[in-house]
Amino acid sequence: MRAKTALWAVPLALFVASGWSGNCFSQSDFGPQPTEEWAPASATNPSQLVVAAVSPNSIDQFDFLTDAAEGNTGENASRAESDPPAKRPGQISSSKIGIGVKISTLGVGIEAAVPVTSKLNLRGGFNFFRYNREITSAGIHYDGHLHFQSAEAHIDWFPFGGFHISPGLLFYNGNALTANASVPGGQTFTVGGTAYQSDPSDPVTGTGTLDFVKVSPSIMVGIGNLIPRNGRHYSFLFEIGGAYQGSARVALNLAGNVCDTSGLFCRSVASDSTVQANIQSQQQKLRNDVNPYRFFPVASLGVGFNF
């Protein structure tokens, strides 16, 4: 039945599509006048009428195939609307701030960065670390406290990719070593190359400090960007470099009485000039021991997130 319908419907559809019927009747006085019922047919594409004559459901299929050929399917259209526009090379990331955490030779750090240009970031951070240890050196017992506390600022320049060169400052260098010193009475110790005995009636006690200037220039190089320009929201960071903090400042303050090694001749540490000169010599020795750290090496590893 469908085959027969198709056979007689195709010529009829071609006849109607060619427009002859409309032309003939419109030019004849006997032809019926156009009505609103014929409007949809005249608006229909002739090729669609042919397809419709062969198969009643073909019009919808034709529309779908046409849309697919033109790339206008609903899925493609929605995907095109949802996909963000591609970033141009060198375009600044839409992220406004990046935050990172790191572990370095300056301690545990927290830092943040903001973009300045497509190749420059402004970055600042804070580092801290605490460590306590008891040691004995040259007969003097030290209860030491290592305090690492610093604040830094850098300009990150990215000549290519994630590689960066970062000049900056430790604008607050609170890294310091403090200690409480003591020598039990009757025990021998050495200060400035001279041996003494701590007076049992007034044992030697004191304090010691070692620190650096508060502002130190620094330079770092590394891989990673807190605000990647490729749109990623996570980053891994690695840096090496150092801060020039100059020579250490050492202060050793002792009190109590010292005696000669026989324990017979005792005097006050504070009033004896020879003992004070030996303390000054001991301070200089400590300063020379830490002098290699006037350029403090910095290596760090961290992760970042930007939004």
C-alpha positions as CSV (number, residue, x, y, z in Angstrom):
1,M,0.0,0.0,0.0
2,R,2.8,2.4,0.9
3,A,4.6,1.6,-2.4
4,K,1.5,2.4,-4.4
5,T,0.9,5.6,-2.5
6,A,4.4,6.7,-3.2
7,L,4.1,6.0,-6.9
8,W,1.1,8.2,-7.5
9,A,2.0,10.8,-4.9
10,V,5.4,11.6,-6.4
11,P,4.1,13.0,-9.7
12,L,1.4,14.9,-7.9
13,A,4.0,16.4,-5.5
14,L,6.2,17.4,-8.4
15,F,3.3,19.0,-10.2
16,V,2.3,21.0,-7.1
17,A,5.9,21.9,-6.4
18,S,6.5,23.3,-9.9
19,G,3.8,25.9,-9.3
20,W,1.8,25.1,-12.4
21,S,-1.3,24.4,-10.5
22,G,-1.2,27.8,-8.7
23,N,-0.4,29.6,-11.9
24,C,-3.1,28.0,-14.0
25,F,-5.9,28.5,-11.6
26,S,-4.8,32.0,-10.7
27,Q,-4.9,33.0,-14.4
28,S,-8.3,31.4,-15.0
29,D,-11.6,33.0,-14.1
30,F,-12.9,29.6,-13.1
31,G,-10.1,28.9,-10.7
32,P,-10.8,29.1,-7.0
33,Q,-9.3,32.1,-5.3
34,P,-6.4,31.5,-2.9
35,T,-7.5,31.0,0.7
36,E,-5.6,30.9,4.0
37,E,-5.7,27.1,3.8
38,W,-3.2,27.2,0.9
39,A,-0.8,29.5,2.7
40,P,1.2,26.9,4.5
41,A,1.7,24.9,1.3
42,S,3.0,27.9,-0.6
43,A,5.5,28.5,2.2
44,T,6.8,25.0,2.2
45,N,10.0,24.2,0.3
46,P,9.2,22.1,-2.8
47,S,11.8,19.5,-1.9
48,Q,10.1,19.1,1.4
49,L,6.8,18.3,-0.3
50,V,8.4,15.6,-2.3
51,V,9.8,14.0,0.8
52,A,6.5,14.4,2.6
53,A,4.7,12.6,-0.1
54,V,6.9,9.6,0.0
55,S,7.0,9.3,3.8
56,P,4.6,11.2,6.2
57,N,7.3,11.5,8.9
58,S,10.1,12.7,6.5
59,I,9.7,16.4,7.1
60,D,10.9,16.2,10.7
61,Q,13.8,14.0,9.5
62,F,14.7,16.4,6.8
63,D,14.8,19.3,9.2
64,F,17.1,17.3,11.5
65,L,19.5,16.3,8.7
66,T,19.6,19.9,7.5
67,D,20.5,21.1,10.9
68,A,23.1,18.4,11.3
69,A,24.7,19.3,8.0
70,E,24.8,23.0,9.1
71,G,26.2,22.1,12.5
72,N,23.1,23.5,14.3
73,T,22.0,20.6,16.4
74,G,20.9,21.4,19.9
75,E,23.8,19.7,21.4
76,N,26.3,21.6,19.3
77,A,24.5,24.9,19.9
78,S,24.5,24.4,23.7
79,R,28.1,23.3,23.7
80,A,29.1,26.4,21.8
81,E,27.3,28.6,24.2
82,S,28.8,26.9,27.3
83,D,32.4,26.7,26.1
84,P,34.5,29.7,27.3
85,P,36.3,31.7,24.7
86,A,39.9,30.7,24.1
87,K,42.5,32.8,25.8
88,R,44.9,34.7,23.5
89,P,48.6,34.1,23.9
90,G,50.0,36.3,26.7
91,Q,46.6,37.1,28.0
92,I,46.4,37.7,31.7
93,S,44.6,35.0,33.7
94,S,41.1,35.9,35.0
95,S,42.3,34.9,38.5
96,K,42.9,38.0,40.7
97,I,44.9,36.4,43.5
98,G,46.9,33.2,44.2
99,I,47.6,31.7,47.6
100,G,50.3,29.1,48.4
101,V,51.8,27.1,51.2
102,K,55.4,26.0,51.2
103,I,58.2,24.4,53.3
104,S,61.6,26.0,53.0
105,T,64.9,26.6,54.8
106,L,63.1,29.7,56.2
107,G,60.5,27.5,57.8
108,V,56.8,26.9,57.0
109,G,55.5,29.6,54.7
110,I,52.3,31.2,53.5
111,E,52.3,33.5,50.5
112,A,50.0,35.3,48.1
113,A,50.4,36.8,44.7
114,V,48.6,39.2,42.4
115,P,49.1,39.6,38.6
116,V,50.7,42.9,37.4
117,T,51.2,42.1,33.7
118,S,51.1,39.0,31.6
119,K,54.7,38.2,32.7
120,L,54.9,39.8,36.1
121,N,53.4,39.0,39.6
122,L,53.8,40.8,42.9
123,R,54.2,38.2,45.6
124,G,54.6,38.4,49.4
125,G,54.7,35.9,52.2
126,F,55.4,35.0,55.8
127,N,57.7,32.2,57.2
128,F,58.0,30.8,60.7
129,F,59.7,27.9,62.5
130,R,60.5,27.0,66.1
131,Y,63.1,24.6,67.4
132,N,64.5,24.0,70.9
133,R,67.7,22.1,71.7
134,E,70.1,21.7,74.6
135,I,73.8,21.6,73.7
136,T,77.1,21.8,75.6
137,S,80.1,23.6,74.0
138,A,83.5,24.2,75.6
139,G,82.0,23.2,79.0
140,I,79.1,25.7,78.8
141,H,75.6,24.3,78.8
142,Y,73.2,26.1,76.4
143,D,69.5,25.7,76.4
144,G,69.0,27.0,72.9
145,H,65.9,28.3,71.1
146,L,65.9,28.8,67.3
147,H,63.3,31.3,66.2
148,F,62.8,31.6,62.4
149,Q,60.4,34.4,61.6
150,S,60.5,36.5,58.4
151,A,58.4,38.4,55.9
152,E,59.3,38.6,52.2
153,A,58.2,40.4,49.0
154,H,59.2,39.6,45.4
155,I,58.6,40.6,41.9
156,D,58.2,37.4,39.8
157,W,59.3,37.8,36.2
158,F,58.3,34.9,33.9
159,P,60.5,35.1,30.7
160,F,59.0,31.9,29.4
161,G,56.5,29.3,30.8
162,G,56.5,28.8,34.5
163,F,60.2,29.6,34.9
164,H,60.7,32.8,37.0
165,I,63.4,35.1,38.3
166,S,62.4,36.8,41.5
167,P,64.4,39.7,43.0
168,G,63.0,40.8,46.4
169,L,63.5,41.6,50.0
170,L,63.2,40.0,53.4
171,F,61.7,43.2,54.7
172,Y,61.5,41.6,58.1
173,N,64.3,39.2,59.2
174,G,63.5,37.9,62.6
175,N,65.6,34.8,62.4
176,A,67.5,34.5,65.6
177,L,69.1,32.0,68.0
178,T,68.7,32.7,71.8
179,A,70.1,30.6,74.6
180,N,70.3,30.4,78.4
181,A,73.9,29.6,79.4
182,S,75.0,27.9,82.6
183,V,78.1,26.2,84.1
184,P,77.6,24.0,87.2
185,G,79.8,25.0,90.2
186,G,83.2,23.3,90.2
187,Q,83.1,22.5,86.5
188,T,85.8,23.7,84.1
189,F,84.9,25.6,80.9
190,T,86.7,27.6,78.3
191,V,86.0,31.2,77.1
192,G,88.2,32.9,74.5
193,G,90.8,30.1,74.7
194,T,91.2,30.5,78.4
195,A,90.1,27.8,80.9
196,Y,88.2,28.7,84.0
197,Q,86.3,26.9,86.8
198,S,82.8,28.0,87.8
199,D,82.7,29.1,91.4
200,P,80.6,26.7,93.5
201,S,79.4,29.5,95.7
202,D,78.3,31.6,92.7
203,P,78.1,29.5,89.5
204,V,78.4,31.1,86.1
205,T,75.1,31.8,84.3
206,G,74.2,34.0,81.3
207,T,72.4,34.5,78.0
208,G,73.5,34.4,74.4
209,T,71.9,35.8,71.2
210,L,72.7,35.5,67.6
211,D,70.7,37.4,64.9
212,F,71.0,39.4,61.7
213,V,70.0,42.8,60.2
214,K,66.2,43.1,59.9
215,V,66.2,43.9,56.1
216,S,67.9,41.6,53.6
217,P,67.9,41.7,49.8
218,S,67.2,38.4,48.1
219,I,67.1,36.7,44.7
220,M,65.2,33.5,43.8
221,V,64.8,31.4,40.7
222,G,62.3,28.6,40.2
223,I,59.5,26.8,38.5
224,G,55.8,27.4,39.1
225,N,53.3,30.3,39.1
226,L,50.8,31.1,41.8
227,I,48.6,32.5,39.0
228,P,49.1,30.3,35.9
229,R,48.2,32.1,32.7
230,N,46.8,28.9,31.1
231,G,43.7,29.0,33.4
232,R,44.7,26.2,35.8
233,H,43.7,26.8,39.4
234,Y,46.4,24.6,41.0
235,S,50.2,24.9,40.7
236,F,53.3,23.3,42.1
237,L,56.2,25.6,43.1
238,F,59.9,25.1,43.5
239,E,62.5,27.8,44.2
240,I,66.2,28.1,45.1
241,G,68.2,31.2,45.9
242,G,69.2,33.2,49.0
243,A,69.1,36.3,51.0
244,Y,72.1,38.4,51.9
245,Q,71.8,39.1,55.6
246,G,75.4,40.2,56.3
247,S,77.5,39.1,59.3
248,A,75.8,37.7,62.4
249,R,75.4,39.8,65.5
250,V,76.5,37.8,68.5
251,A,76.1,38.8,72.2
252,L,77.3,36.6,75.0
253,N,76.5,37.9,78.5
254,L,77.9,36.0,81.5
255,A,77.5,36.6,85.2
256,G,78.7,34.9,88.4
257,N,82.2,34.1,89.6
258,V,85.0,32.4,87.8
259,C,88.1,30.8,89.4
260,D,91.4,29.5,88.1
261,T,91.5,25.8,87.3
262,S,92.8,25.1,90.8
263,G,89.7,26.7,92.2
264,L,91.7,29.0,94.6
265,F,91.6,32.4,92.9
266,C,88.0,33.5,92.2
267,R,86.6,36.8,90.9
268,S,83.5,38.3,89.4
269,V,83.0,37.9,85.7
270,A,81.5,41.4,85.3
271,S,84.4,43.2,87.1
272,D,87.4,41.3,85.7
273,S,88.7,42.9,82.4
274,T,90.6,39.8,81.4
275,V,87.5,37.7,81.6
276,Q,85.5,40.3,79.6
277,A,88.2,40.4,76.9
278,N,88.0,36.6,76.7
279,I,84.2,36.9,76.3
280,Q,84.7,39.3,73.5
281,S,87.1,36.9,71.8
282,Q,84.5,34.1,72.2
283,Q,81.8,36.3,70.6
284,Q,84.1,36.9,67.6
285,K,84.8,33.2,67.3
286,L,81.0,32.5,67.1
287,R,80.6,35.3,64.6
288,N,83.3,33.7,62.4
289,D,81.7,30.3,62.7
290,V,78.4,31.5,61.2
291,N,79.9,33.9,58.8
292,P,79.3,31.6,55.8
293,Y,75.6,32.1,56.4
294,R,75.7,35.8,55.7
295,F,74.2,34.8,52.4
296,F,71.5,32.6,53.7
297,P,70.6,29.7,51.3
298,V,66.9,29.3,50.6
299,A,65.2,26.3,48.9
300,S,61.4,25.9,49.0
301,L,58.8,23.5,47.8
302,G,55.1,24.2,47.8
303,V,51.6,24.2,46.2
304,G,49.3,27.0,45.2
305,F,45.7,27.8,44.4
306,N,44.3,30.8,42.6
307,F,40.8,32.2,42.3
